[in-house]
Every structure is written in structure tokens, then in C-alpha cells.
């Protein structure tokens, strides 16, 4: 079985923002996941080789650079919001199971459709970073989704 790394982003390859800033002070109830599904875990849940998808979240910040594509939290589908909230709460969200890959792919699709696509249409080039806009500010994100390919 081969693994292909699918990255959504800018330039020739996709990277959704940079950084993993600790945001433990963000205790807003909107960004807590009390009873996460079994497939949604913190970074130490599995080794890097076992990860199927990873979301790094940094922020909140009061503003973002003009070269950042932005999606509003409310535009995300419920699955995407769940992954994002967990990422805000813990700084990183991972799944080590194929069952969780669907939710990360939904987030990737939302970011592509609602942030990166419109940014590229308006600016005529790709964004340098991606952020999610929420009540407390902008959260920069990095998102990696691994697609399993059967030979």
C-alpha cells in the first residue's frame, strides 16, 4: 500500500498556514469538545507514521496578513467544526484511523471551497497561509490529509 500526501494550499504544493501556537488560554466554550469521537485524538495518540490526518492550529490573533486566505468558522460543515474545535482546544488534532479521515477531508474541502478558491480567483495567485475566523480572532491552520492508495 502506498501513501500519497494530499496538501491543500498555496503554490505548487499546499500548506495551510504555519505554526502551532499554544492557545491554552482560549477557554471559550465554543471551542471545547467534551466527548470526542474515538478517532479524534491529540498528537501523542499515535506515531507520525500511523497518522492519517493532522490539523495544527495557532491563534487566536487579532488580524492576518493580506496574503492569508480566510474561511469563517460558521461556513464550515459540522464535521469540519468538530475537528477545528478539537484542534483549538489541544493545539493539534490527529486521526490514526481511516474512520476519521472523512472529517479531515471535509475540513480540507471546506477550506479549498470557501477560502483558497475565492482567494485565488480574487488575487490571481495562491495564498501564503490559511486562517479560520471565529469570535475570538483568526486561527492559522496547517492541515495534512494522507490518502491511502491500493496498488
URSUL-V701495 format. One record per run of one state. SS is the DSSP state (h for helix, s for strand, l for the rest). FROM is the first residue (numbers start at 1). TO is the last residue. If there is no record, write none. Layout:
BEGIN
ss:SS from:FROM to:TO
ss:SS from:FROM to:TO
END
This chain:
BEGIN
ss:l from:1 to:1
ss:s from:2 to:7
ss:l from:8 to:28
ss:h from:29 to:31
ss:l from:32 to:40
ss:s from:41 to:41
ss:l from:42 to:42
ss:h from:43 to:45
ss:l from:46 to:47
ss:h from:48 to:50
ss:l from:51 to:52
ss:s from:53 to:61
ss:l from:62 to:67
ss:s from:68 to:72
ss:h from:73 to:75
ss:l from:76 to:77
ss:h from:78 to:90
ss:l from:91 to:91
ss:s from:92 to:95
ss:l from:96 to:97
ss:h from:98 to:123
ss:l from:124 to:128
ss:s from:129 to:134
ss:l from:135 to:136
ss:s from:137 to:149
ss:l from:150 to:151
END
